[in-house]
Amino acid sequence: MNSPENSRCGLVALIGEPNAGKSTLMNRMVGAKISIVTHKVQTTRTRIRGIVSEGDAQLVFIDTPGLFRPRRRLDRAMVRAAWGGASDADLVVLLIEAHRGCTPGVQHILDAMLEQMPKNTKVALAINKIDRVKAEQLLALSAKMNEKFSFASTFMISAERGHGIDDLRKWLAAEVPDGPWLYPDDQIADMATRQIAAEITREKLTLRLHQELPYQLTVETEAWEERKDGSVKIDQVIYVARDGHKGILLGPKGETVKAVGKAARTELKEFLGQEVHLFLTVKVRPGWLDEAERYSEMGLNFSDGDS
């Protein structure tokens, strides 16, 4: 793997409240969908790394789980993964929503940043969803946030529409330290393809199902077979905690899981660039939220969920 002559490389952690737009920003930066996006909070569970080459610099983005007050073991593991990502990073981008401003959750993150992050870490503020408010509100919010924390720079962006993204990416590229690139210039993620495939199916489940159920399930890729005709056969298992959840997930005559499979197969075909044969199995596993193996599959540390 060859780096440019005067190469720079660094880890960039995206942090913020659930649903602030971190996954959308990551996908926009990378130029491909590697992190799942839904309208539901706490969709991202693991630290997903997206890789962007900008001139002589390589940016390795960590899309962390949203920061919130945890209740369950899985919640605690997710929040510790988020803070671990921020502590490991060369640069941090705090994402907030323009129309929500400095919420109690954002204030909690600011307080935690002062306590938990290395003092010399450069933090940029990215005010997202700027199309939802007027210019004077944005300026007032920027001033308020910069009074509360010493941000290295502030950016007004729309991750969904792409506004302000180029400026943010160029600033990050200029700020990362000198050093060799960590990945080939054509690589966009360091998650295993099997894990990305499982995440794509979980996204379709989250979009289809309501209320608490998406948080009570996980998806794992059990088998991956490349066939001679150029297609791939993927077997995935969906673990749920209760028998009742299995019935909801299957739906009348299996229609719900069929629709999820069809949507996931379509996106997997586009992502992989080959024909996909996707087979989903639903299994009831009452204690999966307390099994170390399930956390390893999600890229989380089981012990991080300890109280």
Sequence and secondary structure as in RCSB ss.txt:
>XXXX:A:sequence
MNSPENSRCGLVALIGEPNAGKSTLMNRMVGAKISIVTHKVQTTRTRIRGIVSEGDAQLVFIDTPGLFRPRRRLD
RAMVRAAWGGASDADLVVLLIEAHRGCTPGVQHILDAMLEQMPKNTKVALAINKIDRVKAEQLLALSAKMNEKFS
FASTFMISAERGHGIDDLRKWLAAEVPDGPWLYPDDQIADMATRQIAAEITREKLTLRLHQELPYQLTVETEAWE
ERKDGSVKIDQVIYVARDGHKGILLGPKGETVKAVGKAARTELKEFLGQEVHLFLTVKVRPGWLDEAERYSEMGL
NFSDGDS
>XXXX:A:secstr
    TT EEEEEEEEESTTSSHHHHHHHHHTS  S   SSTT   S EEEEEEETTEEEEEEE        SHHH
HHHHHHHHHHHHH SEEEEEEETTT S HHHHHHHHHHHHHS TT EEEEEEE GGGS HHHHHHHHHHHHHHS 
 SEEEE BTTTTBTHHHHHHHHHHHS B   SS TT  B S HHHHHHHHHHHHHHHHS TTGGGGEEEEEEEEE
E TTS EEEEEEEEESSHHHHHHHH GGGHHHHHHHHHHHHHHHHHHTS EEEEEEEEE TTGGG HHHHHHHT 
 GGGG  
